[in-house]
């Protein structure tokens, strides 16, 4: 049966008024929310990604730093944006997979309010000890800690570092005192002076001090060795597989964003960061590129959400007061 003329005209009119979602994207500038202040690793990463997307997509990607509440403020802002691809957010492991188990009032649901676009990085940490400590390996460190229960101490500048420190204690059956610090610099100063005995840090921040002999690296907190410290064993090699965890960050958008838009954003990020000069530029800034499809990144977020939930429960069971 032929479609009535009036119905056909109405259908064509509606089709013109409501084009296919994502068709022609992007047609204007894109806002990239970074839930941390300028100058750090996340900002460095976002600005490189933003510049490459601007080049590839033909519209400006504008960085919008929104720090506060350990990243929750900016991330909540991203969750409330229109799901059209014109607001993207930097998704950080601690915000999406760890913090939800410490803060029930983040202002968003990490698993329901976002759609994954692409993972951009993979990061590990390094366990450092003061050179005055008579321990050159994890085995020697554990033995020393058991000889001196409650006497050794570890510095932590954020919740992630504290949880990793507490997880080390659980995994090795040791009693080590947690000393909180507000920032990395005073933690490094006190560690070099021997005021504290241990500190879990990013490899890149610690590298100059390790090369100068002012700090000793005993283990990479992660599943494999780090390219910047090839002679330092991984947690798995050191006999502490529970610390074979990784950090990451990437790009997320509000849930409900059209699939076509997500695919286009992913293609731009993967294409841009696959270029050797971009990889080298990020590596020089201490960032190891690790790309993914939207599906792979979504699976990692959900898997790590469950993993950190178990870790936090285990740490809380010891009576540790987590910040």
C-alpha positions, 0 to 999 in steps of 0.5 A, a space after each residue: 500500500 502506498 504511504 499517504 502523501 500527508 504522512 510522507 510529508 510529515 515523515 520527511 519534515 520530522 527527519 529534517 528536524 531530527 537528524 540522525 544522532 551523531 551525524 556530522 559530529 563535531 559541528 562545534 567546539 568540544 569541552 574537555 573537563 579535567 577534574 584536577 588543576 593545571 600542571 599535573 600529569 592528567 592536565 599534561 595528558 589532556 592537553 596533548 589529547 585535546 590538541 590532537 583531537 582539534 587537529 583530527 576533528 577540525 574543531 577546537 577542544 577546550 581544556 576546562 580544569 575543575 579541581 576539587 574533592 579528589 577529582 569528584 567536582 569535575 567528574 560530577 560536572 561531566 556526568 551532568 553534561 548533555 550526552 552529545 559528545 560536546 563535553 568529554 571528561 578525563 576518567 581517572 582510575 582513583 575517581 571511577 574505581 577506587 573512590 566510590 568505595 570510600 565516598 558514597 556521596 561523590 555526586 555521580 555513579 561511576 558505572 551508570 553515569 558514564 560511557 567509556 570512550 578510550 583508555 589513554 594510559 597505564 601507570 605503575 608505582 615504585 616502592 622506595 626506601 631510604 638508603 639508610 635502611 639495611 634492606 635492598 630487596 622486598 624480602 629483606 624489607 619484610 624481614 626487617 619489618 618483622 624484626 621491628 614491628 611498628 617501628 618502620 613507617 611509610 609515607 602516603 600523600 593520597 588515598 591510593 598510596 595509603 591503600 597500597 601501603 596497607 595492602 603491602 602490610 596485609 600481603 606480607 604480614 607486617 606492622 608498618 606505621 602510616 605517616 600522612 603527607 600533604 604533597 610529594 615534595 615533603 615526603 621525598 625530603 623526609 624519605 631522603 633524610 630517613 625521617 620515614 622509611 618507605 614511600 610508594 611513588 610514581 616512577 617518573 617523580 622518583 627517578 632523579 632521586 634514585 639515579 642520584 643515589 638518594 633513594 632506593 627502589 625495591 619494587 615496582 608496584 604493578 604486574 610488570 617491570 617499568 621501562 624507566 627502572 628496568 632492573 627493579 622487579 615487579 610486585 609479582 617477581 618480588 613475591 607480592 602479587 597482590 600489589 600487581 595493580 595498575 593505574 590508568 586514565 582515559 576519556 569518558 562521556 555522559 551515559 546515553 551519548 550516541 554510539 557514532 560519537 563515541 566511535 569517532 572520538 575513540 578513533 581520533 584519540 587512538 589515531 593521535 596517540 598512536 603516532 610515535 612522536 606523541 608516544 615519545 612526548 608523553 613518555 618524556 612526561 612520565 606517561 606510558 600510552 595504553 590505548 583501547 576500544 570503548 568496550 575494552 575501557 568499559 570492561 577495565 573500569 568495571 573489573 577494577 571497580 570490583 577489584 578495588 572494592 575487595 582491596 578497600 574492604 580488606 584494608 578497612 578490616 584491619 582497622 585502618 582509617 582511610 582518608 
